[in-house]
Amino acid sequence: MNYSHHNPVMFNESIEGLNIKTDGIYVDATFGRGGHTSGILNSIGISGRVIAIDRDIEAVEYAKKHIKDDRFEIFHSAFDNITDILDKLSLIGKVDGVLMDLGVSSPQLDNSDRGFSFNKDGPLDMRMDRTRGVSAAEWLSSASEAEIADVIYMFGEEKKSRKIANAIKRHQKDSDIKTTAQLANIISRIVGGHQKKHPATRSFQAIRIFINQELTQLTDTLEQMLNLLAQGGRISLISFHSIEDRIVKRFIQKHSKQKSLPKGLPVMDSKLERAPLISIGKYFATKSELDDNVRSRSAILRVAEKC
Ligand SMILES: C[S@@+](CC[C@H](N)C(=O)[O-])C[C@H]1O[C@@H](n2cnc3c(N)ncnc32)[C@H](O)[C@@H]1O
């Protein structure tokens, strides 16, 4: 089992964003290796609680082995099941904060067996939850050229998506693509190597997002938030690319907009329908964190509060 370390991004800012109450109930929807969970546990008192979720069984096993704390429990699940999980605990509408630190953890990236990294050769898997779904290799062999191109374009914003998809399909006429190195080589030959980033960065990101249905997961989970949070409850959400951040931004904007009033009609203050959410802020990593932790470079933290 690979229990390598994960250095949490924007740790202080995201924990402060939760505005922690000592007896509060908090959800860490992306446990990883528990960096943020530990921060919350250190900030709450003896009657506070942390409910953690991760769809990766290795993260859950890590938690069970390393976090011995009566205030903590963890569930092996995708976070879009958050309502069911909290319902079973009778915590709907009682949650004081939800933290989400999206994307993959360092142990997932560092373990070549997981197939997330173009830098480490391994089976082309990319599933965060290996107990279900299809691997990237299986998907690439069954998807059409047009489907592959669309995924790489939509989720990776890769301009050469059509050429990459064509190269993948041409390669598959001779042999399957089974490893990360095979895929990275095919992509690199098309994209070329004149940029700061590895030429396969955008395509790998896109395939990973698709295989794990990351954007659907995020959208569906955000829509459940208003129902789960107590009044004054916060969401503290770290995203790592513009497509994800756009979803978070639009969700906060949509629910923090005051409904427009009928023109010219007097409305009593008590009758005003208030927006259910208020945006607290948008934050980036500090200079010193940017120097220390490469993953923080693309991180955007957004915090919002339920009114
Ligand atoms: C960036 S890491 C979180 C690291 C964590 N904050 C820490 O300090 O160790 C993201 C974690 O969230 C999990 N994850 C991502 N998407 C998920 C989803 N839709 N449902 C549940 N877990 C998810 C991944 O398996 C991974 O372990």
The ligand as a Gaussian input file, in Angstrom:
#p B3LYP/6-31G(d) Opt

LIG

0 1
 C       -6.342000      16.901000      -3.620000
 S       -6.742000      15.444000      -2.756000
 C       -7.212000      16.024000      -1.165000
 C       -6.079000      16.121000      -0.216000
 C       -6.480000      16.443000       1.197000
 N       -7.113000      17.737000       1.310000
 C       -5.298000      16.359000       2.134000
 O       -4.975000      17.361000       2.784000
 O       -4.679000      15.300000       2.240000
 C       -8.284000      15.001000      -3.418000
 C       -8.881000      13.721000      -2.819000
 O      -10.271000      13.758000      -3.087000
 C      -10.702000      12.538000      -3.583000
 N      -11.794000      12.831000      -4.502000
 C      -11.746000      13.519000      -5.654000
 N      -12.949000      13.573000      -6.229000
 C      -13.791000      12.914000      -5.401000
 C      -15.186000      12.646000      -5.436000
 N      -15.953000      13.033000      -6.462000
 N      -15.729000      11.985000      -4.396000
 C      -14.963000      11.584000      -3.345000
 N      -13.634000      11.780000      -3.266000
 C      -13.060000      12.451000      -4.288000
 C       -9.509000      11.925000      -4.268000
 O       -9.606000      10.514000      -4.253000
 C       -8.350000      12.439000      -3.416000
 O       -8.026000      11.518000      -2.416000

